[in-house]
Amino acid sequence: MEIKKIQEIELNEKKVLVRADFNVAIENGTVKEAFKIKACKETVDYLLQKNCKVAVCSHLGRPDGQKKLEFSLEQIKDDIEANIGHKVIFVDDCIGEKVAARLENLAEGEVLLLENVRFYEGEEKNDLDFSKKLAENFDFFINDAFSVCHRDQASVTGVAKILPSCSGFWLQKEINQMVRVKNNFTRPAVAIIGGSKIETKILVIQAFEKIYDHVLVGGKIANEAIDQKIQFSSKVILPQDFSGDRLDIGSDTIAQFSEIIRNAKTIVWNGPMGKFEDENYRAGTEKVLAAVLESSAFVLMGGGETLQIIEERKIMDKITFVSTGGGAMLEYLSGNVLPGIEILEK
């Protein structure tokens, strides 16, 4: 699939709406996933060089269509400013005359940050009227948020049906790397799938089972697969032992997984091996991560908890490619069509 790209569009001095993903974990007022914010920097830089007036929109959390301060993007304005390297002007709405006025008055080098799009019910419902209001102040729409491309929502697909639209630089990178691990990988190829909710991960396990040499399954989904007696081929390796009432993989499983990982040439990882948020159940994830870092493989990692692990350990530069996507990554690698990407097809 060929999609429209920012570098192919004439954008000089246009008003541009950028869909980014600032849906980050916040702990004690500190952003835990700054990487997701930085992902849109190249696109924003490019647009400002083209003398565009740039507004960035995103969601944060699940406010259920209500204006709740705990989900306001204003609380991370300073983090966004620090990570994209431009002065950020916040406006406490994402539609209407207030946005139009602030956009018109932006100074050179400034970026407008719109309020949480999920403060309106029309966002998740992909309401046409809301999409039109979101689009009306702009000339172009750029999607640079791979992590929301599996959502058929107003700020992802609705606006793209109204405005001339294309992909940003980060979205292009995400797609290129996803294609690589699906179609152009080097063997031995290993997928590591953890976390919870087997129903969200069964398709990606089955997809990798068909093409990769090994699929290593940990986390709560391993328990669910065992309890539900789900049948896989010998390529899918479930834990042979656990620790802490099955809240982490055991030492024998860690040793088995680590040996397979060290010999791999391609590794895709989504989800921790145990209840990672509890210090008592981090060993599986930590030791599997150590094996990944020791390997000479091309490594693609993604998913919210996986991102947190990488950022906490300050090893972003040691991973070949880190995806901002969790659900979107799983959907794409499972072979499903992502609405946010499909809408940008040439």
Secondary structure as UniProt FT lines:
FT   HELIX           6..8
FT   TURN            12..13
FT   STRAND          15..19
FT   STRAND          26..27
FT   TURN            28..29
FT   STRAND          30..31
FT   HELIX           34..38
FT   TURN            39..40
FT   HELIX           41..49
FT   TURN            50..51
FT   STRAND          53..57
FT   TURN            64..65
FT   HELIX           69..71
FT   HELIX           73..76
FT   HELIX           77..84
FT   STRAND          87..91
FT   HELIX           97..104
FT   TURN            108..109
FT   STRAND          110..114
FT   HELIX           117..119
FT   HELIX           121..125
FT   HELIX           128..135
FT   TURN            136..137
FT   STRAND          140..143
FT   HELIX           146..148
FT   TURN            149..150
FT   HELIX           154..158
FT   HELIX           159..161
FT   STRAND          165..167
FT   HELIX           169..183
FT   STRAND          189..193
FT   HELIX           198..211
FT   STRAND          214..217
FT   HELIX           219..227
FT   TURN            228..229
FT   TURN            234..235
FT   STRAND          236..237
FT   STRAND          242..243
FT   TURN            244..247
FT   STRAND          248..249
FT   HELIX           251..262
FT   STRAND          266..270
FT   TURN            276..277
FT   HELIX           279..281
FT   HELIX           283..294
FT   STRAND          298..302
FT   HELIX           304..313
FT   HELIX           316..318
FT   STRAND          321..323
FT   HELIX           327..333
FT   TURN            334..335
FT   HELIX           339..342
FT   TURN            343..344
//
